[in-house]
């Protein structure tokens, strides 16, 4: 199975049962809240999302590959673990860079909204 197919499947079942074998051991990850190296930290971050947030979904809108660069466009959504249970969402995109072994050695997420706009969603009472 090629890496694009694996990523499509991982997005569908995110955050459960991710295919960590497609990532380099010292993968670099960055988003507006985190910046680190290492597959262990990457797994812990996803594990935190899985255990802390409810009904996490990662909707893949587009995926493309050009050489060693894979770009994805997505919307990450979840229900916040507060009594009024607001549904929160972050639209954004990722740039995944492959090393010479075909493993992802860099995963950088960009958000279409600010961290403050994400936080504001937690205070929307419906």
Buried (B, 14 or more C-beta within 10 A) or exposed (E): EEBEEBBBBBBEEBBEEBEBEBBBEEBBBBBBEEEEBBBEEBEEBBEEBEEEBEEBBBBBEEBEBEEBEBEBBBBBBBBBEEEEEBBBBBBBBBBBBBBEEEBBBBBBBEBEBEEEEBEEBEEEEE
